[in-house]
Amino acid sequence: MNDNKKFKAMIVHEKDGKFIRSIGEKSIDELSKGDVLIRVKYSSLNYKDALSATGNKGVTRKYPHTPGIDAAGIVEGSFDNKFKPGDEVIVTGFDLGMNTSGGYGQFIRVPSDWVVKLPAGITLLESMIYGTAGFTAGLSLARLETNGLKPSKDEILVTGSTGGVGSLAVAILTKAGYNVTAVTGKSDRENYLRTLGAKIILTRENVDDNSGKSLLPARWGGVIDTVGGNILATAIKSTKYNCGVAACGLTQSPLLNTWVYPFILRGVNLLGIDSAHCEMELRLKIWNRLAKEWKPDSLNLIKQECSLEELNHKIDMILQGNITGRVIVKIGTE
């Protein structure tokens, strides 16, 4: 392909300490180095994308920059014979959209060991309904199962359940046969959560203990926590003997102030979930389970779609906590 070929992308510029988002043109030769050139069909909106798009230097160091930590599309060219032109592929995690030009452009170029062939059972669009959020939810469930979790009558708690990771965690757990209790601060989303499969819906106040107690009555057979802070601390104090808490987010707070007692008296296991650098062998297993036995019947209910031109407003909305489920970005390549 002509390295001077122009394509459309969201570009974030830094000017006088302010960060300005616009839709502009880039050329292939501006892309990051890599083995595989991909024509992007879909991306998605994650909280990390919004941070990159608003100048968070902990996410993106240098601007101008094109965010988008998720991308699904078609291989345009490859120096690695594992991939050939026309292959449908997914890229999530690693450095995509952080300091590598990301999915909010019509093309990306990445190392081949970041690329996953689209598994049978899902479309490119469906892969971005999952994206990093769904992969994180699936990885959390896999870690909990490795810790001993099996479907039973025990309640599995999902916090932040109307967000991307939370919504998909509720849906995936339900599909896998688990009894899900969902936590949300949005009372008008109860029907949405019940449609995804939640049996019980709690408010944040129900799981945000400020009593100062080191242990609470043991209720949860497992937890997927997307919020961190005191809600995570409360979940740890409320988890049953030898069960696991998967910590995969920090939308409430990155701080965790808790007691040692749940760990040494109940054997609670706190499981850290890092989806960005998950090794490829496990990554492929998770994607195949998401495409097959974990694929929720309600998957399409979790998405809303927008164009690249409409994305700017959605970024503001996710920062304000006003997004339910997943925003899929139609990149609109020719």
DRENDO-1510 file (C-alpha; in Angstrom, 1 decimal, always signed):
<recs>
REC; n; res; u; v; w
REC; 1; MET; +0.0; +0.0; +0.0 .
REC; 2; ASN; +1.1; +3.6; -0.7 .
REC; 3; ASP; +2.6; +4.9; +2.5 .
REC; 4; ASN; +1.4; +8.4; +1.6 .
REC; 5; LYS; -2.3; +7.2; +1.5 .
REC; 6; LYS; -4.4; +9.5; +3.6 .
REC; 7; PHE; -7.1; +8.2; +6.0 .
REC; 8; LYS; -9.6; +9.7; +8.5 .
REC; 9; ALA; -8.9; +9.6; +12.2 .
REC; 10; MET; -9.7; +11.4; +15.5 .
REC; 11; ILE; -6.6; +13.4; +16.4 .
REC; 12; VAL; -6.0; +14.9; +19.8 .
REC; 13; HIS; -3.7; +18.0; +19.8 .
REC; 14; GLU; -2.1; +19.7; +22.7 .
REC; 15; LYS; -2.1; +23.5; +22.5 .
REC; 16; ASP; -1.2; +25.9; +25.3 .
REC; 17; GLY; -1.9; +23.2; +27.9 .
REC; 18; LYS; -5.3; +22.3; +26.4 .
REC; 19; PHE; -6.3; +19.2; +24.5 .
REC; 20; ILE; -8.4; +19.6; +21.4 .
REC; 21; ARG; -10.1; +16.7; +19.6 .
REC; 22; SER; -10.9; +16.8; +15.9 .
REC; 23; ILE; -11.5; +14.6; +12.9 .
REC; 24; GLY; -8.6; +15.0; +10.5 .
REC; 25; GLU; -6.3; +13.2; +8.1 .
REC; 26; LYS; -3.3; +11.0; +8.7 .
REC; 27; SER; -1.1; +9.0; +6.4 .
REC; 28; ILE; +0.0; +5.4; +6.6 .
REC; 29; ASP; +3.6; +6.5; +7.0 .
REC; 30; GLU; +2.6; +8.3; +10.2 .
REC; 31; LEU; +1.5; +5.1; +11.9 .
REC; 32; SER; +3.5; +3.3; +14.6 .
REC; 33; LYS; +5.9; +0.6; +13.5 .
REC; 34; GLY; +4.6; -3.0; +13.3 .
REC; 35; ASP; +4.3; -6.2; +11.2 .
REC; 36; VAL; +0.6; -6.0; +10.5 .
REC; 37; LEU; -1.4; -3.2; +8.8 .
REC; 38; ILE; -5.1; -3.4; +9.5 .
REC; 39; ARG; -8.0; -1.6; +7.9 .
REC; 40; VAL; -10.2; -0.8; +11.0 .
REC; 41; LYS; -14.0; -1.4; +10.7 .
REC; 42; TYR; -15.0; -0.9; +14.3 .
REC; 43; SER; -13.6; +0.3; +17.6 .
REC; 44; SER; -15.2; +1.0; +20.9 .
REC; 45; LEU; -15.2; +3.6; +23.7 .
REC; 46; ASN; -13.5; +2.7; +27.0 .
REC; 47; TYR; -12.8; +5.0; +30.0 .
REC; 48; LYS; -9.1; +4.7; +29.2 .
REC; 49; ASP; -9.8; +6.1; +25.7 .
REC; 50; ALA; -11.5; +9.1; +27.3 .
REC; 51; LEU; -8.5; +9.7; +29.5 .
REC; 52; SER; -6.2; +9.6; +26.5 .
REC; 53; ALA; -8.5; +11.9; +24.6 .
REC; 54; THR; -8.4; +14.5; +27.4 .
REC; 55; GLY; -4.7; +14.6; +27.9 .
REC; 56; ASN; -4.0; +12.2; +30.7 .
REC; 57; LYS; -0.2; +11.8; +30.5 .
REC; 58; GLY; -0.4; +8.6; +32.6 .
REC; 59; VAL; -2.1; +7.0; +29.6 .
REC; 60; THR; -0.6; +8.9; +26.6 .
REC; 61; ARG; +2.7; +10.6; +26.9 .
REC; 62; LYS; +2.9; +12.5; +23.5 .
REC; 63; TYR; +0.5; +14.4; +21.4 .
REC; 64; PRO; -0.8; +14.7; +18.7 .
REC; 65; HIS; -2.3; +11.2; +19.1 .
REC; 66; THR; -5.1; +9.0; +17.9 .
REC; 67; PRO; -6.8; +7.1; +20.8 .
REC; 68; GLY; -8.7; +3.8; +20.7 .
REC; 69; ILE; -7.5; +0.8; +22.7 .
REC; 70; ASP; -9.8; -1.6; +20.7 .
REC; 71; ALA; -9.9; -2.3; +17.0 .
REC; 72; ALA; -11.5; -4.9; +14.8 .
REC; 73; GLY; -10.9; -5.0; +11.1 .
REC; 74; ILE; -9.3; -6.7; +8.1 .
REC; 75; VAL; -5.6; -7.3; +7.4 .
REC; 76; GLU; -4.3; -5.1; +4.6 .
REC; 77; GLY; -0.8; -6.4; +4.7 .
REC; 78; SER; +1.5; -8.4; +6.9 .
REC; 79; PHE; +5.2; -9.3; +7.2 .
REC; 80; ASP; +4.2; -12.2; +9.5 .
REC; 81; ASN; +2.9; -15.3; +7.6 .
REC; 82; LYS; +0.5; -16.0; +10.4 .
REC; 83; PHE; -1.7; -13.3; +8.9 .
REC; 84; LYS; -2.6; -12.6; +5.3 .
REC; 85; PRO; -4.6; -9.9; +3.5 .
REC; 86; GLY; -8.3; -10.4; +4.1 .
REC; 87; ASP; -8.0; -12.0; +7.5 .
REC; 88; GLU; -10.5; -10.7; +10.0 .
REC; 89; VAL; -8.7; -9.8; +13.2 .
REC; 90; ILE; -9.0; -8.1; +16.7 .
REC; 91; VAL; -6.5; -6.0; +18.6 .
REC; 92; THR; -7.2; -5.1; +22.2 .
REC; 93; GLY; -4.8; -4.1; +25.0 .
REC; 94; PHE; -1.0; -4.0; +24.8 .
REC; 95; ASP; -0.1; -0.4; +23.9 .
REC; 96; LEU; -2.8; +0.2; +21.3 .
REC; 97; GLY; -4.4; +3.6; +21.6 .
REC; 98; MET; -2.1; +4.6; +24.4 .
REC; 99; ASN; +1.3; +5.5; +22.8 .
REC; 100; THR; +0.6; +3.6; +19.6 .
REC; 101; SER; -1.9; +5.1; +17.1 .
REC; 102; GLY; -5.2; +3.5; +18.0 .
REC; 103; GLY; -8.5; +2.4; +16.7 .
REC; 104; TYR; -10.1; +5.8; +16.2 .
REC; 105; GLY; -8.5; +5.9; +12.8 .
REC; 106; GLN; -9.2; +3.9; +9.6 .
REC; 107; PHE; -5.9; +2.1; +9.8 .
REC; 108; ILE; -3.6; +0.8; +12.5 .
REC; 109; ARG; -0.2; -0.9; +12.3 .
REC; 110; VAL; +0.9; -3.1; +15.2 .
REC; 111; PRO; +3.3; -5.9; +16.1 .
REC; 112; SER; +1.9; -9.3; +15.0 .
REC; 113; ASP; +2.0; -10.7; +18.5 .
REC; 114; TRP; -0.8; -8.2; +19.5 .
REC; 115; VAL; -3.2; -9.6; +16.8 .
REC; 116; VAL; -5.9; -12.2; +17.4 .
REC; 117; LYS; -7.7; -13.8; +14.5 .
REC; 118; LEU; -11.4; -13.4; +14.8 .
REC; 119; PRO; -12.7; -16.6; +16.3 .
REC; 120; ALA; -15.6; -18.5; +14.8 .
REC; 121; GLY; -18.9; -17.6; +16.4 .
REC; 122; ILE; -18.7; -13.8; +16.5 .
REC; 123; THR; -18.6; -11.0; +14.0 .
REC; 124; LEU; -16.2; -8.0; +13.9 .
REC; 125; LEU; -19.0; -5.9; +15.3 .
REC; 126; GLU; -19.7; -8.3; +18.1 .
REC; 127; SER; -16.0; -8.5; +19.0 .
REC; 128; MET; -16.1; -4.8; +19.7 .
REC; 129; ILE; -19.2; -5.1; +21.8 .
REC; 130; TYR; -16.8; -7.1; +23.9 .
REC; 131; GLY; -13.6; -5.2; +23.3 .
REC; 132; THR; -11.3; -4.6; +26.2 .
REC; 133; ALA; -14.4; -4.5; +28.5 .
REC; 134; GLY; -15.7; -7.9; +27.6 .
REC; 135; PHE; -12.3; -9.4; +27.5 .
REC; 136; THR; -11.7; -8.1; +31.0 .
REC; 137; ALA; -15.0; -9.5; +32.2 .
REC; 138; GLY; -14.1; -12.9; +30.7 .
REC; 139; LEU; -10.6; -12.9; +32.1 .
REC; 140; SER; -12.1; -12.1; +35.5 .
REC; 141; LEU; -14.4; -15.1; +35.3 .
REC; 142; ALA; -11.6; -17.3; +34.1 .
REC; 143; ARG; -9.4; -16.3; +37.1 .
REC; 144; LEU; -12.3; -16.9; +39.5 .
REC; 145; GLU; -12.9; -20.3; +38.0 .
REC; 146; THR; -9.2; -21.2; +38.4 .
REC; 147; ASN; -9.7; -20.1; +42.0 .
REC; 148; GLY; -12.4; -22.8; +42.3 .
REC; 149; LEU; -15.6; -20.9; +41.3 .
REC; 150; LYS; -18.4; -23.1; +39.9 .
REC; 151; PRO; -22.0; -22.4; +39.1 .
REC; 152; SER; -24.1; -22.9; +42.3 .
REC; 153; LYS; -26.8; -21.1; +44.3 .
REC; 154; ASP; -24.1; -18.7; +45.7 .
REC; 155; GLU; -24.5; -15.1; +44.7 .
REC; 156; ILE; -21.8; -13.6; +42.5 .
REC; 157; LEU; -21.5; -9.9; +43.0 .
REC; 158; VAL; -20.8; -7.5; +40.1 .
REC; 159; THR; -20.1; -3.8; +41.0 .
REC; 160; GLY; -20.4; -1.0; +38.5 .
REC; 161; SER; -22.8; -3.2; +36.6 .
REC; 162; THR; -24.2; -0.7; +34.1 .
REC; 163; GLY; -20.7; +0.2; +32.8 .
REC; 164; GLY; -19.0; -1.7; +29.9 .
REC; 165; VAL; -17.1; -4.3; +32.0 .
REC; 166; GLY; -20.0; -4.6; +34.5 .
REC; 167; SER; -22.7; -5.1; +31.9 .
REC; 168; LEU; -20.7; -7.7; +30.1 .
REC; 169; ALA; -19.8; -9.4; +33.4 .
REC; 170; VAL; -23.5; -9.7; +34.3 .
REC; 171; ALA; -24.3; -11.1; +30.9 .
REC; 172; ILE; -21.4; -13.5; +30.7 .
REC; 173; LEU; -21.8; -14.8; +34.2 .
REC; 174; THR; -25.5; -15.4; +33.5 .
REC; 175; LYS; -24.8; -17.3; +30.3 .
REC; 176; ALA; -22.2; -19.4; +32.2 .
REC; 177; GLY; -24.9; -20.4; +34.7 .
REC; 178; TYR; -24.1; -18.2; +37.7 .
REC; 179; ASN; -26.5; -16.4; +40.1 .
REC; 180; VAL; -25.7; -12.7; +39.6 .
REC; 181; THR; -26.3; -9.8; +42.0 .
REC; 182; ALA; -25.7; -6.5; +40.3 .
REC; 183; VAL; -24.8; -3.1; +42.0 .
REC; 184; THR; -25.6; +0.2; +40.4 .
REC; 185; GLY; -26.2; +3.8; +41.3 .
REC; 186; LYS; -28.7; +4.2; +38.4 .
REC; 187; SER; -32.1; +3.2; +39.6 .
REC; 188; ASP; -33.6; +3.6; +36.1 .
REC; 189; ARG; -31.4; +0.8; +34.8 .
REC; 190; GLU; -32.9; -2.0; +36.8 .
REC; 191; ASN; -34.9; -3.4; +33.8 .
REC; 192; TYR; -31.7; -3.3; +31.7 .
REC; 193; LEU; -29.8; -5.3; +34.3 .
REC; 194; ARG; -32.6; -7.8; +34.7 .
REC; 195; THR; -32.6; -8.3; +30.9 .
REC; 196; LEU; -28.9; -9.1; +31.1 .
REC; 197; GLY; -29.7; -11.7; +33.7 .
REC; 198; ALA; -29.2; -10.1; +37.2 .
REC; 199; LYS; -31.4; -11.8; +39.8 .
REC; 200; ILE; -30.9; -9.2; +42.5 .
REC; 201; ILE; -30.1; -5.5; +42.1 .
REC; 202; LEU; -28.6; -3.5; +44.9 .
REC; 203; THR; -27.8; +0.2; +45.3 .
REC; 204; ARG; -24.2; +1.4; +46.0 .
REC; 205; GLU; -25.2; +2.1; +49.6 .
REC; 206; ASN; -25.9; -1.6; +50.1 .
REC; 207; VAL; -22.3; -2.5; +49.4 .
REC; 208; ASP; -20.4; +0.6; +50.8 .
REC; 209; ASP; -19.9; -0.2; +54.4 .
REC; 210; ASN; -18.5; +2.5; +56.7 .
REC; 211; SER; -19.0; +0.7; +60.0 .
REC; 212; GLY; -15.3; +0.2; +60.6 .
REC; 213; LYS; -15.8; -3.5; +61.1 .
REC; 214; SER; -13.1; -5.8; +59.8 .
REC; 215; LEU; -15.5; -8.5; +58.7 .
REC; 216; LEU; -19.1; -8.5; +57.6 .
REC; 217; PRO; -21.6; -11.4; +57.2 .
REC; 218; ALA; -20.2; -13.7; +54.4 .
REC; 219; ARG; -22.5; -13.4; +51.4 .
REC; 220; TRP; -20.6; -13.6; +48.1 .
REC; 221; GLY; -19.4; -16.7; +46.4 .
REC; 222; GLY; -17.4; -14.6; +44.1 .
REC; 223; VAL; -17.0; -10.9; +43.1 .
REC; 224; ILE; -16.1; -9.0; +39.9 .
REC; 225; ASP; -15.3; -5.5; +41.1 .
REC; 226; THR; -15.0; -2.7; +38.5 .
REC; 227; VAL; -14.9; +0.3; +40.9 .
REC; 228; GLY; -12.2; -0.1; +43.6 .
REC; 229; GLY; -12.2; +2.0; +46.7 .
REC; 230; ASN; -14.4; +1.3; +49.7 .
REC; 231; ILE; -16.9; -0.8; +47.6 .
REC; 232; LEU; -14.1; -3.2; +46.9 .
REC; 233; ALA; -13.1; -3.2; +50.6 .
REC; 234; THR; -16.7; -3.9; +51.5 .
REC; 235; ALA; -16.9; -6.8; +49.0 .
REC; 236; ILE; -13.7; -8.4; +50.4 .
REC; 237; LYS; -15.2; -8.2; +54.0 .
REC; 238; SER; -18.4; -9.9; +52.7 .
REC; 239; THR; -16.9; -12.7; +50.7 .
REC; 240; LYS; -17.4; -16.4; +51.7 .
REC; 241; TYR; -14.6; -18.7; +52.9 .
REC; 242; ASN; -12.0; -19.5; +50.3 .
REC; 243; CYS; -13.8; -17.6; +47.5 .
REC; 244; GLY; -12.3; -15.0; +45.2 .
REC; 245; VAL; -12.6; -11.3; +44.4 .
REC; 246; ALA; -11.5; -10.2; +40.9 .
REC; 247; ALA; -10.4; -6.5; +41.0 .
REC; 248; CYS; -10.4; -5.0; +37.5 .
REC; 249; GLY; -11.4; -1.3; +37.8 .
REC; 250; LEU; -11.1; +1.9; +39.8 .
REC; 251; THR; -14.0; +4.1; +38.8 .
REC; 252; GLN; -14.8; +4.9; +42.4 .
REC; 253; SER; -11.2; +5.1; +43.7 .
REC; 254; PRO; -7.7; +3.6; +43.1 .
REC; 255; LEU; -7.2; +3.4; +46.8 .
REC; 256; LEU; -7.9; +0.3; +48.9 .
REC; 257; ASN; -8.0; +0.5; +52.7 .
REC; 258; THR; -9.0; -2.8; +54.2 .
REC; 259; TRP; -8.2; -5.3; +56.9 .
REC; 260; VAL; -6.1; -8.4; +56.7 .
REC; 261; TYR; -8.7; -10.5; +58.6 .
REC; 262; PRO; -10.7; -11.6; +55.5 .
REC; 263; PHE; -7.5; -13.1; +54.0 .
REC; 264; ILE; -6.3; -14.9; +57.1 .
REC; 265; LEU; -9.6; -15.9; +58.7 .
REC; 266; ARG; -11.7; -16.6; +55.6 .
REC; 267; GLY; -9.0; -17.3; +53.1 .
REC; 268; VAL; -10.4; -14.8; +50.7 .
REC; 269; ASN; -8.4; -14.5; +47.5 .
REC; 270; LEU; -7.9; -11.0; +45.9 .
REC; 271; LEU; -7.3; -11.6; +42.2 .
REC; 272; GLY; -5.7; -8.7; +40.2 .
REC; 273; ILE; -6.9; -8.6; +36.6 .
REC; 274; ASP; -4.6; -7.0; +34.0 .
REC; 275; SER; -6.2; -7.5; +30.5 .
REC; 276; ALA; -3.7; -5.3; +28.6 .
REC; 277; HIS; -0.7; -7.6; +28.9 .
REC; 278; CYS; -2.4; -11.0; +29.2 .
REC; 279; GLU; -0.3; -13.7; +27.5 .
REC; 280; MET; -1.4; -14.8; +24.1 .
REC; 281; GLU; -2.2; -18.4; +24.9 .
REC; 282; LEU; -4.7; -17.4; +27.6 .
REC; 283; ARG; -5.9; -14.5; +25.5 .
REC; 284; LEU; -6.9; -16.9; +22.7 .
REC; 285; LYS; -8.7; -19.2; +25.2 .
REC; 286; ILE; -10.7; -16.3; +26.6 .
REC; 287; TRP; -11.7; -15.0; +23.1 .
REC; 288; ASN; -12.8; -18.5; +22.1 .
REC; 289; ARG; -15.0; -18.9; +25.2 .
REC; 290; LEU; -16.5; -15.4; +24.5 .
REC; 291; ALA; -17.3; -16.5; +21.0 .
REC; 292; LYS; -18.9; -19.8; +22.1 .
REC; 293; GLU; -20.1; -20.9; +25.5 .
REC; 294; TRP; -19.9; -17.5; +27.2 .
REC; 295; LYS; -21.6; -15.6; +24.4 .
REC; 296; PRO; -24.7; -13.9; +25.9 .
REC; 297; ASP; -28.0; -14.0; +24.2 .
REC; 298; SER; -28.4; -10.4; +25.2 .
REC; 299; LEU; -25.1; -9.2; +23.6 .
REC; 300; ASN; -26.7; -6.8; +21.2 .
REC; 301; LEU; -28.7; -5.1; +24.0 .
REC; 302; ILE; -25.4; -3.9; +25.5 .
REC; 303; LYS; -24.4; -1.7; +22.6 .
REC; 304; GLN; -25.1; +1.7; +21.1 .
REC; 305; GLU; -23.4; +2.8; +17.9 .
REC; 306; CYS; -21.9; +6.1; +16.8 .
REC; 307; SER; -19.8; +7.4; +14.0 .
REC; 308; LEU; -16.3; +8.8; +14.3 .
REC; 309; GLU; -17.8; +12.3; +14.0 .
REC; 310; GLU; -20.3; +11.5; +16.9 .
REC; 311; LEU; -17.6; +10.2; +19.2 .
REC; 312; ASN; -16.5; +13.5; +20.7 .
REC; 313; HIS; -19.8; +13.8; +22.6 .
REC; 314; LYS; -19.7; +10.2; +23.8 .
REC; 315; ILE; -16.2; +10.8; +25.3 .
REC; 316; ASP; -17.7; +13.6; +27.4 .
REC; 317; MET; -20.5; +11.4; +28.4 .
REC; 318; ILE; -18.4; +8.5; +29.6 .
REC; 319; LEU; -16.3; +10.9; +31.7 .
REC; 320; GLN; -19.5; +12.1; +33.4 .
REC; 321; GLY; -20.6; +8.5; +34.1 .
REC; 322; ASN; -23.5; +8.8; +31.7 .
REC; 323; ILE; -22.9; +5.8; +29.4 .
REC; 324; THR; -24.7; +2.5; +29.9 .
REC; 325; GLY; -23.2; -0.6; +28.3 .
REC; 326; ARG; -20.9; -0.2; +25.3 .
REC; 327; VAL; -20.4; +2.4; +22.7 .
REC; 328; ILE; -19.3; +0.9; +19.3 .
REC; 329; VAL; -17.6; +3.3; +16.9 .
REC; 330; LYS; -18.2; +2.7; +13.3 .
REC; 331; ILE; -15.0; +3.8; +11.6 .
REC; 332; GLY; -16.4; +3.8; +8.1 .
REC; 333; THR; -13.5; +2.7; +6.0 .
REC; 334; GLU; -14.0; +2.8; +2.2 .
</recs>
